């Protein structure tokens, strides 16, 4: 319903948007939709360096919200589509 298809836990989560949308879905007061930045996977025609910074910003926002929500320490590395999380 947010216009984002999830295909796997590596590339689909690399830009931080998926985790931000999950937090927003369950706790919309923690992350508002307008705070989730476009990324390389959004198909926007913005400069790649800005989109990669947006991806890192999305991750930081998501991890901060998760920590605030449940006191869950940040255990996931901040990543972007240039350096997606390792597949385990």
Buried (B, 14 or more C-beta within 10 A) or exposed (E): EEEBEEEEEEBBBBBBBBBBBBBBEEEEEBBEEEEBBBBBBBEEEEEEEBBBBBBBBBBEBBBBBBEEEEEEEEEBEBBBBEEBBEEE
